[in-house]
């Protein structure tokens, strides 16, 4: 019986270890993948490590993460420990009150704390950046230190300090020589928790940072919006360093104990060795990141004289820039560009409302319409943008800004269906359009983009309605259309992971943005792209200058630069979305080495059933409510 119990325990242990460590092993293996795929290994390569170390933004994020985590750990550990010791000698009423207050940041959802800090810094008109990010990290780390130290203090004999002072110790000596050594395990565990919380935090960091200061969590989140295997390389390096640190922490005490028994080393020598190793690790991390290419902030007298500043703040979606666009702009004009990323138009809107200042922002069409109505934008001075003559006529005069007074197109495209033409008959998909998403022949084989805006768009178009309709009956009919699709097709709701999934052919049909479809078709020759004849969403992301921009002159220069052939080509080749530059567009769609054979790259223009979204917050709240009900019906 005992043998069976032992075998079962071993099996459970093995399964548990696999559950925890297989994902880590997966990341490590795919960090050496030769292709862009995050799921299909096509050969050994170090290309993503090379790209990671060449990416100054990534290395800068690592540096900021380590520095902020170390400072936040030291400060929060000192403050938390002193506070806990002070409270232990306070009245019970004071102890309970402070403990309740201390519990609030721990129990509060991170998003609530993040928004509160965002508004707090905005009210104080504090410029967000390294300082605000560090303060936020110290603030949420202190409670964890206090929670670790307090139980150790309660276990101490209350007469310990008095006994030490009776024996001649001063109050400070009693604290440092008696109390602190007794509670050291609690202090160490609190410090480790604080470091982990700071190193790992995303939500609070996202809302309290600015001026181009990003940590690893923010960087990885913005990078994960599109296929970027450099994430695996970065994660592998972090895993390696953590494993090395844990190994040292666990091995050194064993070696020290053995040497003490042998009389070969003193306790002090062992401590010095541990400290030396830790110092070397920290210096290696910091030195490596600096040596790998931390962005330099070099001032240019000519740029300051011409623009009034040599710093441009750019705010755009993650993974939405060419590889050399920013570095080339900085070199050409002698300026520094601070790049910040947002994951949704609504997130960007929240930060603008909070008073955050940017010189150039790149939102979508409907959001530009909202920003125009609410006076968050300033007019474009077209005399400062001569390269507007390079733009394709198809992207000029969009419905949200007919005269391009407020915005200059950055990328444009459509929403359509990517399908495996080996498994799905092209004639069927062309005949049924959006209705193929309710064709039970393909049940269990479709991806639906998890977005109320895009999902209701395809339902409205399938039913012959405008995607901007406000008619309750039409909205309800679209809801029923989606509900039937949900209940009969077993769809998988996805976001940007659809790119890698369709590249590897995991499903037969997917709703995809055209730029993402371009990447999919480029990687998998079995995939095709179709824009249904019922109509679709033709969208445009454009460059705008906020009303509170600090450097509008340099903002115009950047917009003008992005319309040059070189910048536009780099941008579209890297990202895959359609360029507004007419020459680049022509080259991309005619060259066989580029996207001439890629049906997804070329958006449809002039089709009367295609539309753009208009800003209607009441409608979107209703669609959001109904979309939640659709997914909940599974």
N, C-alpha and C positions, 0 to 999 in steps of 0.2 A: 504493500500500500504506500509505504514511504517512497519507494522507488518511482511509482507512478506520479506521486505528488512532486517529486524532484524533477522528473522529466517535464511535467506540465509547467512547472515554475520556469525551467530553462527555456521552454518554447515561448512562454509569455514574455520573458526577458528579451529574447532574440527579436520577437515581433515588435516589442516596444522600442528597442534600439534601432531597428530598421525604420520604424515610423518617424523617429526623431532625426536620424542621420542620412537616410536615403535622399531627401530633398537637398541636403548640403552637398552630398556626393554628386548629385545631379548637376548642381550649379558649377562645381569644380570641373567636372568632365566637359560641360558645354562652354566653359570659358576658353577651351582649346579648340572649339569647333571652327572649321574653315569657312562655313557659310554663315549667313545672317540668321538662319533658323535657330529658334530657341528650343526646338523639340526634335529635330532630325540631325544626327551627327553625320557629317559628310567628309571628315578628314581632319587630321591634327594640324593646328596652326597657332602661332603666337600673335596673329594680326590684331586681336582685340586688346591684348596687353600693350602692344605698341601704340594703338590708338588711344588707350586710356592714359598712358604716360605722356602722350603728346597733347592731350586735352588739358589746357591750363585751367579751364573752368572746373573740371573734375578734381584736379589736384588741389586747387584752391579750396574747394568744398571739403576735402579731406583735412586740410590744414585747419580750417575754421572749426570743424567738428572736434578735432583733438584739443585745440586750444580752449574752446569754450567748455568742453567736458571737463578738462583739468581744472580750469579756474572755478567753474561752478561747483565742482566736487570739493575743492579746498575751502572755498568761502562757505558753502552750505554746511560742510562738516564742522567747521569752527563755530559758526553761528548757531547751528542746531544743537551742538553739544553744550555750548555755554548756556543756551536758553533752557535746555532740559535740566542742567544742573541747577540753574537758578530757580526753576519751577519746583524742583524737588524740595527746596527749602522755603517755598511760599505757602500761603494759606490754602486750604483745600478748595475754597471757593474760586480763588484765582487759578489754581491748577486746572480745575474742571472747565472753567471758561476758556482758558488758553488752549486746552486740549481739544475742545469742540471746534474752536476756530482753526486749529492746526489740521483737524480732520477734513475740513471743507475742501481744500485743494485736492486731497487724495480721493474723496468721494465724488467730487464734481466731474462731469464729463469734460474731456479735454477741449471739445469744441466750445463749451460755455466759457471755460477759462481763457481760451484763445481769443474769442470775440471780446470778452471783457477787457483783456489787456490791450487789444487793438484799439478799442474805443478810449481806454484810459490814456494811452500814449498820444492818441489823436487829439483829445481834449487838451492835453498839456502842450500840444504842438511840438512834441519831441520827434526829431528826425529818426525814423526807424533804420536800424542797421545793426552793427556789431554790439553796440551798447544795449539797445533794447532787447536783443536776442539773449545776451548774457544775463541781464537782469531777470528776464522771464525764466531762464533755466535755474538761476539761483533760487528764485521764488518757489518753483514747484519741487525743487530738490530738498529744501530745508525740512518740510514736514516728514519726509521719509527718513531723514537722519534722526529727527526727534523720536519718531516711532521706534527706531532701532535702539536708541540710547536709553530711553525712559525705562523699559523693563529691567535693564541692568542696574539702574540707579535704585529702583524699588527693592531689588534683592540685597542691597547693601545694608549693613548694620548702621542705623542712624547715628550711633555714637562714635563712628569711625573717625570723623574729623576732629571731634572733641578729644579723643584719645591721642591722635597725632599731635594736636596743639599742646596737650598736657605734657607731651614728651619733648616739647621745644620747637616744633615745626611752626613756621609762619603760615598764615592763611593760604598764601600762594603755594608754599611748599606742600601743604596738606592737599591742595587741589591737584598739583602736578605730580607729586610723588606717591600719593595714596589713592585718591579718587580715580584719576585718569587711568592708571594701570589696571584698576579693578574693573573698569567699564570698557577697556580697550576692545574686546570682541564686539561690543555693540557699536563702537565708533567705527571700527573697520568695516563691519557689515553695512552700516549706514553710508559710509563713503563709497563702497562698491555699488550699492543700490543707486546712489546719486549719480555716479559715473555712468552706469548702465542706462538710467532714465534719460540723462542728458544726451548721451551718444545716440540713443535710439529714437528720441522724440521727433515727431513730424508735425502734428496738428498745431501745437502751440508755436513751434518754430516758424511754420508757414505764415502765420498771421502777425508775428511780431518782428520779422526780419525785414530788411530793405537794403537799398543801395548795393545790390549785387552780392550780399552776404548770404550764402547758402550752406547748409550742412549736408551730410551724405544722404539723409532721409529725404530732404527736399529734392536733391539732385536725382536720386534714384526714382522718385515718384514721377518727376517730369520726364525722365528718360524712358520710363516704362510705357509711356503713351504710344510709342511706336517701337518697332523691332530694333533694339540696340544691344547687341551681345556684350558691349563694354560693361554693362551692368554685372554680368557674370564674372568678368575679370576683376572688377572692383570688389565684388562680394568675396571672391576667392582670396584676395589679398587681406581683406578684413578678417576672414575666417582663419587664415594662416597666422596673422598676428595675435588674434585672441587665443588660438591653440598654443602658440609659443608662450604667451604670457601665463596661461593656465598651467602649462607644463613646468615653467620655472617656479611658479608659486607652490606647486605641489612637490617638486623634486628637491628644491633647496632646503626645506625643513628636514627632509629625510637625510640628505647629505650632512647637514649641520649636526643633526642628532648623532649620526654615526661618527663624525669627526670628534664631537664632544666626548663620546665614549672612549675613543681612541686617544683623546688628549691632544689632537693635532690642531684644533682651532678653537678659538674662544667664541662665545656668543656674539661679542661685539664685532669680531671679524666677519662672521656669517651675515650679520645685519648689514655690514658695509658692502658685502658682496651682492646681497639682494638689491640694495639701493643702487649700486653701480650698474647692475644688469638692467634695472628699471630705467635708470637715466639713459643708458645706451639705447634702449628700445624707444624711449620718447624722442631722443635726438635723431634716431634713424628715421622715425616717422616724419618728424618735422623737417629734418634736413632733406629727406627724400622727396617730400612734396614740394619743398622750395626749389630744390635742384631740378625737379621734373618740369618746372615751368610755371610757377605762380605768376599770374598776370602782373605786369609792372605798371605802376601809376606814374608815368612820366609826363611832366607838364610841358606844354608847348606854348611858348610866348606868342608865337604867331597865331595859334588857334584862339588863345584867350583874347588877343587884340581884335581878331576878326569876329568871333562869336560871343565874346563876353565870358566864356567858360570853355574848358577843354574836356568836359565830362557830359556824356549823353546817357540818359536813363531810358532803356528800352524794355517794354512789357509786352510779352507775346506768349502764345501757347508753347508748351514744351516740344522739343525736337522739331522746330519749325524754321531752322536756319541752315544755310549752306555751311560746309566745313570751314571755308576760309573767308566768309563774308565779313565777319566782325574784325578779324585780324587785319585783313586788307584795308578796311575802312580806317582803322586806327592808324595804320602805317601811312596811308595816303594823306590823312588830314591832321596827323599829330595829336590825336585825341584819345580818350579812354571811353569805352562803352561799357556801361553796367547793364547786364542782361538779367532780367527776372522773368520767371515763367508762371503762367496760371493754367489751371486745368479745366476751367469753364468760363464762359462769358459772365456768368452770374458771380463767380468768385472775383473776377476782375472788377465788376461793377461795385461789389461790396468794398473793395479796397479804395476805389476812386471816391466813393461816398464818404469813406473814413478820412479823406483828405490826403491820401498818399499822392505824391507828385512824380509824374513821369513826363518825359519829353515826347516819346512816341509810343503809342499803344496800338495793338493790332487785334481788334475785335471783329465779330461777324456782322453781317448786314443788319439784322434786326436789332442788335445791340447798338450799332452805330445810330440807327434811327432813334432809339431811346435816349442816347447820350446827346443827340442833337436837340431833341425836344426839351431836355432838362438842363440845357446850357452848360454841359460839361466839356464842350469842345470849342476850339477857336478855328476861325476860317483859315483855309489854306491860301497862302500867298503864291499864286501860280507863276508869278514872275521869277520866283526863286526855284522853280522846278521846271527848267527847260526840257528835261528828259521826258516830260509827259508826251512829247511828240513820238516817243518810242513805243507807246502803248497800243495794244490791239484795240480796234474800235468795238469789239464785242464786249469789252469790260468797261467801257466808258458810258456814263449816263445811266447807271443802275437805278432802279426804282426808288431806293431809299435815299439817294443823293444824285438827282438827275444832272446837275451841273458840276459834280465833283468839287463843290465848294468846301466840303468838310472832310473828304476822304480820298485817298489814292489807293486803288486796288493793289493787293499784295499777292494773293493766290485766289483762284476761283475754280469751281468744279461743280459736280452734281452728286446725287445719290442714286445708286442703281443696284443691279443684281449681279453678283459674281457667281458663276455656276460651272460645274464640271461637265464639259460637253461630251465626255465619254459616258456619263451616266444620265444626263438630262438632254433630251432632244431639243436642239435650238429652235425648231419649228414650234414646239409646244410652249417654250418660254416666251417666244415672240407673240404667239397667239394669246396667251393668258396674261402676260405681264405680271402685275402685282398679285393677281389671283392665283398664281402658281404657288404662293405661300399658303394656300388653303387646299391645294391638290394633294389628297391623301396618298397618292402614289409616292410622295416624297416625305411622308410623315416620319419624324425622327431624324431627318437628314438636313435640317435647315438651322441657320443662325439668324437671329433677329437682333438688330442693334438696340441695346437697352437705353432707349431715349424716347420719351413721350412725344417729343417734337417730330422725330423722324418716323416713328411707328404710326402715329396718327396721320402723318403726311401720306404714307403709302395706302392707308385705309381710305382716306378722303379721295385720293386719286383713283383707286380701284372702283369706288362708287360714283365717280364722275363729279365730285364736288371740289370746290376750291379748298386748298389747305389752310386758308386764312378765314374760313367760314365761321360765323358766329351763330348760325341757325341751330337751335337746340335739337331739332329733329335730325339734322345731318350729323351733328356731334354724337348723338345717341346711336345712329345707324353705324357710324365708324367704330364706336365702342363695341357694338354687337359683332361687327366684322372681325375685330381683333380678338374678341372673346371666343368666337368660333375657331379662329386660327389657333389660339392658345389651347383649346380643349381637344382639338382633333389632330394637331400636327406635332405635339410634343417638342416645340421649338426650344433651342438653347439660347438664352439671352446673354449677350456678350457686349463688350466695348472694344477696346483696341486689341485685345488678344485674338480677335477675329483674323487679323493679318497673318499671324503665324499659323493659326489653325487651318486657314484656307490654303496657305502656301503648301501645307503638308497634306491637303485633301481629306481632312477629317469629316467634312460634311459636303453635300452636293450643291447647296444653294446658300447664299448669305446676302444680307442687305449691307452694303459697303459704300463708304465715301470713295469718290473717284480716284483721289490720290493714293489711298490705301489699296484700291483695286489695281492701280498701276504697278505697285510693288508686287502684289500677289501674282499678276499675270506675267511679270518679268521673271519671277522665280519658278512658276509652275506652268508649263506649256499646255496642261490639260484644262486650264481655267479660261473662261471667257467672261466678257462683261456686256450687260445689256441695260439700256435705259428704257423702261416700259413706255409704250405709246400712249398710255393713259395720262402721262405727264409725270414730272418729278420735281424735286427741289433743286433749283440752280442757285448756288450760294456764292458769296464773295466775302473774303476776309480782307480788310483794308487798313492802311496806315492812317492814323488820325493823331492830332496834336491836342492834348487836353488843355482846358482853359487855364489851369494853374501850372502849366509847363514852365520850368525854370530856364530852359534854354531853347526857345522856339527857333532861333536862327540855325543852330546846329541841327535841330530836328528837321528843318526843311532840307538842309544839306544831306542828311541821312536818307530822307525819302527820295531825293533826287538821285542819290547814289544807287539806291536799290532798283532804280529803273534803268540802270546801265546794262549793257549786254553781259559784261563779266559777272556782275553780282547776280543778275536774274538767272543766268545760265547755271551758276554754282548752286543757287537756291533750288531751282526746279530739278536739277539732276540729283541732288542729295535727298530732297524730301519727296519728290514724285508728283506733287500737285502742279496744276497748270500755271504757267507764267503769264503775267499780263504784258510782258515785253513781246512785241509783234515779231521781231527777228528771231528771238529765242524760241517762241512758239512755232514759227515756221521750220526752224532747224530741228526741233524736237519731233515734229510730226512728219518730217520728210526723210530724215536720216535713218537708215536701217540699223545703225549702231546704237540709236537712241530709242525713241518710242514710236517710230513710224508704223510698226505692226501692233502697237498696243492700243486697243480700242478704248481703254479707260482714260487715257491721258487727254483725249479730245472731248471737251464738254459740248453739249448740244446748245446751240444758240438760235434764237428766233422762232422757236417752236411755241405755238400759242397756248399749249396746255401746261407748259412748264411755268413755275412761279418761284418767287422768293418769299420768305417769311417776313411778315411785318410785326412790329412790336405790339403785342397785345397781352399784357400781364394777367388780365382777368381770364382770358381764354386759356393761357398756359397753366394757370392754377387749376382750372377745371380739367384740362387734359392730363395734368400730373396726377390729380386725384383719381381719375378713371384708369390711368395706366397702372397705378398701384393695385387697383381692383382686378385688372386683367391678369397681372402676374400672380396675384394671390389666389386666383381661381385654379391654378395648376394642381 
